[in-house]
C-alpha cells in the first residue's frame, strides 16, 4: 500500500508539473482567440482542530490536536470555442495525540479541456481526489450510497481517480453521433477495515441520434461496463446494454419519452473460480413531463435489469416554484425481483432571501450495491445560513445517511450523521476567518455508537490574477 501511495504521489506530482507547463504554453493561443484571457487562482488556508475522537472510534483513543495547511493553485482560460481548466491542491498535516496525522494527505488534481464548434463538441478530463475515510461525506457521496463501503469509517485515505472522454457530432443536424469513455478507480491506503477494497470501473458507450423533425429525437445506443474489485473472491462483472429511446415534444409545455432495450450482466469470481448466473432481460421506460405556471409535474415508469435481477419503478414528481424558493415532492414505488414492493420518495425545500437561506431535503430510495445486495438508502440534509452584517455570517449544517437491508438481502446496516455550527468573518477582500463546532456520530450494525466532538478555527486567503 505504501509503495503504491508513493507511486501515486509521484505520478500526480509529475502530472501537475506537466499541466502547469501545458497551461503556460497554451495560454497565448487561447488569449489570441478572444475572451477574458488566462485566469490564475491561488489559495492558502490553515485549520487548527481539537477533537476528542478524531478517528470516530467506538471507544475514543483520546484527545487529538491537528494542524492542516492547504495550498491550492488553479488556472483557466475560456474562449468562444474552447476551455482549458487545471487545479491542484495538497494538505500538509501535523499534530499531537493518538489519532494525529503527520504527512501530506495526497493531491487533489483536475485537468479538463473542452472544445465546441457549430455541430460538434469534444471533452477530455482527468481528476484525482484524496480524502480521509473518516471525514465528512461530500454532497455527491451522500447522494450515491450504492457502494458496499459507502458509510464505512476507518483511519486511512480514499483516493478516487477518474478519466473521461466524450465527443458529439451532428448536434443540430438530422443525424448525430455520441461517444463516451471513462475509467474510475477507488484505492484505499493505510486502512484496517477488511470491507474497504480497491475497485475499478471501465465504461464505454456509443449512440446514433436521429432527428426527423424539430420536436422528435430517437437514440440508438450501446454500452459496456467492466467492474473489478480486489476482494476475497476476485469479483469481475460485465454489463452490456442496447436500447432505442425516443423523445417527443408534443407542445411547448409537454414532453414524452419512451424506450426499449436489452441488458445482460455476467459475473465471475476469479479466486475460486466461479461463474454466477447471468442476469438478462428486456428493459423499458415511459416518461411524461409537463410545465405548469407554478412549476412542473412528471411521471416515470421503468423496468430495468440489475446485478440482483430485474426491477420495476414508478415515480411521480411535482415541483412548485415559489417567489423565494421551490418545493419538490416525489412519491414512488420500487419492485425488485423476488422481493416485496418498496416505497420511495423525496421531499426538498429551498428558500433564499437577501440575508438568509434555508434548505431541507429528505430522500429514501432502493438501490443495488456493488455486492449485488438490495438496500435502502436514506439521507437527510438541513442547511441554514444568515448574513449577520456585511462581514459576518452564521451557518448551521445537519446531515444524516443510512443504508439498511431490504427483505433479507444481507446488507449490514450503517448510519452516519453530523452537525456543524460555524461563524465566518471576512477580514479583507482576500482573507477569511471561520470558527465552529462539529458533532459526528457513526454506527455499524452489531457494534456500538461512535461519537466525536471537535472545535476548529480556519484562516484562509484566496485571490485571482490575470496576466
C-alpha positions, -999 to +999 in steps of 0.1 A: +000+000+000+028+025+010+047+019-023+016+023-043+008+055-025+043+069-031+040+059-068+006+077-070+020+109-055+050+108-079+026+104-108+003+132-095+033+155-090+046+148-125+011+154-139+008+187-121+042+199-134+033+189-169-001+205-166+014+238-154+038+238-184+009+230-207-012+258-193+017+283-198+023+270-233-014+272-244-022+305-227-011+327-256-030+307-281-062+308-261-058+346-254-055+353-292-089+338-298-107+363-275-124+361-242-112+372-208-078+358-211-060+334-187-070+334-151-048+322-123-061+315-088-041+309-056-052+299-022-038+291+013-057+280+044-047+268+078-071+249+101-065+241+138-088+213+151-092+199+185-112+166+188-120+141+215-123+112+189-107+122+156-109+087+141-145+083+152-139+050+171-165+034+192-140+038+221-121+070+218-083+067+220-081+102+235-079+139+225-061+149+193-049+183+181-044+186+143-030+215+123-036+213+085-023+237+059-037+236+024-021+252-007-040+254-039-034+266-075-058+269-104-057+280-140-083+285-166-088+301-199-121+302-217-129+315-253-159+312-275-150+277-287-128+261-261-119+260-225-089+247-205-090+243-168-065+230-142-064+229-104-041+214-079-041+213-041-025+193-012-026+195+026+003+193+050-007+178+083+009+179+117-005+172+151-003+156+185-024+129+201-033+092+194-051+100+161-028+127+148-015+126+112+019+139+102+022+138+065+009+151+032-027+139+027-023+135-010-030+157-040-063+168-055-058+174-092-082+183-120-074+189-157-101+193-183-103+205-219-134+213-239-139+224-275-172+232-291-180+242-327-212+246-346-221+209-349-196+191-327-183+190-291-152+174-276-144+170-239-115+153-221-109+154-183-089+137-156-092+142-119-079+128-087-093+134-052-080+122-019-099+123+014-097+107+049-120+077+051-135+091+084-140+126+071-175+141+063-191+129+032-195+153+002-229+160-012-221+138-042-212+109-019-244+114+002-265+112-030-247+079-041-245+053-014-245+023-038-210+011-029-209-016-003-184+005+018-202+039+014-206+047+051-175+029+064-154+047+090-117+039+094-084+056+095-065+059+062-073+076+029-095+070-001-082+081-035-107+085-064-093+087-099-115+095-129-106+097-166-133+106-191-136+114-228-167+125-247-175+135-282-206+146-301-211+153-338-241+165-358-255+182-327-281+202-346-284+181-377-308+152-387-281+126-378-257+128-349-233+106-330-222+104-294-192+086-279-180+084-243-152+065-225-144+066-188-124+049-161-130+052-123-107+038-096-112+037-059-080+030-040-076+027-002-044+031+017-034+027+054-068+012+063-077-017+086-113-024+077-114-056+055-146-042+038-126-014+022-115-029-011-100-013-042-121-013-073-121-002-109-149+006-134-143+010-171-172+022-193-178+028-230-209+039-248-218+049-283-251+062-298-266+073-331-291+102-327-318+107-353-338+139-355-366+136-382-380+169-371-375+197-346-398+180-320-385+144-322-353+127-312-345+090-315-314+075-299-299+041-307-273+033-281-249+005-269-228+005-238-205-018-219-192-015-183-164-036-167-163-037-129-135-054-110-128-054-072-098-067-053-120-086-028-115-121-014-134-138-043-120-116-071-152-100-085-153-093-122-187-080-135-196-071-171-227-052-181-239-048-217-268-027-227-285-020-260-315+003-265-337+026-285-352+057-269-374+084-283-383+119-271-412+139-285-422+174-277-460+173-280-464+211-275-443+238-259-451+225-224-454+187-228-426+162-233-429+124-235-402+098-236-403+061-243-377+033-248-370-004-252-337-022-247-319-053-236-294-057-207-270-086-200-249-088-168-223-115-163-201-120-132-171-142-125-153-148-092-117-154-103-103-165-069-124-197-067-130-197-098-168-195-102-193-181-127-225-167-112-259-169-131-263-143-157-289-115-153-305-107-187-338-093-198-359-067-216-358-031-204-384-004-210-394+031-199-421+057-204-420+092-191-443+122-191-434+158-182-454+190-183-446+226-175-472+244-153-475+281-143-463+272-108-437+246-117-437+211-133-453+177-130-438+145-142-442+107-140-420+078-150-425+040-153-394+019-160-383-017-160-346-025-157-320-052-150-296-050-121-269-074-108-296-086-083-322-093-110-349-072-127-368-043-110-397-021-118-400+016-107-429+040-108-425+076-097-445+109-098-429+143-091-444+177-085-422+208-083-436+241-070-418+273-079-422+299-051-413+336-051-382+330-029-376+293-034-390+259-045-406+227-032-401+193-047-422+162-038-416+128-053-435+097-045-428+063-059-426+025-055-398+001-065-403-037-070-370-056-070-370-092-082-383-118-057-389-090-031-419-070-019-427-036-034-409-009-015-420+028-011-396+055-023-397+093-022-381+126-018-391+160-003-370+191-008-375+227+001-352+257-007-358+293+004-334+322-004-337+357+008-313+387+008-299+380+042-305+343+048-311+309+031-326+277+042-326+242+026-340+209+035-340+175+017-352+141+028-350+111+004-353+073+005-347+050-024-339+014-033-306+005-048-283-024-056-248-021-042-216-034-056-221-067-037-254-074-056-274-067-024-306-047-024-305-019+001-324+012+011-306+044+011-319+072+033-305+107+035-315+139+052-298+174+049-306+207+065-287+239+060-292+274+072-272+305+066-277+340+079-258+372+070-254+390+103-235+420+089-217+428+057-187+409+070-202+384+094-223+353+088-236+323+107-242+288+093-258+255+105-255+222+087-270+189+096-267+157+075-278+121+080-272+090+059-282+054+064-280+021+044-303-007+055-313-042+044-343-049+022-361-083+026-331-102+038-305-091+013-277-094+039-268-057+039-250-045+071-269-015+084-247+016+087-256+051+099-235+083+098-246+118+109-230+152+117-240+186+129-218+218+124-224+253+136-200+279+122-192+316+123-174+333+094-159+368+092-144+385+061-113+402+073-103+417+039-114+410+004-090+381+003-087+369+039-115+350+058-117+337+093-140+308+103-146+290+136-171+264+146-181+232+164-188+198+148-205+167+163-204+134+145-219+100+150-214+066+133-229+032+139-225-002+123-250-030+129-238-052+158-214-025+172-217+004+195-222+041+185-191+062+179-193+099+188-169+128+182-168+165+192-145+189+176-137+226+176-120+243+147-106+276+136-097+283+099-078+312+085-076+313+047-069+335+017-079+332-020-071+356-048-070+356-086-048+372-111-050+378-149-016+385-166 
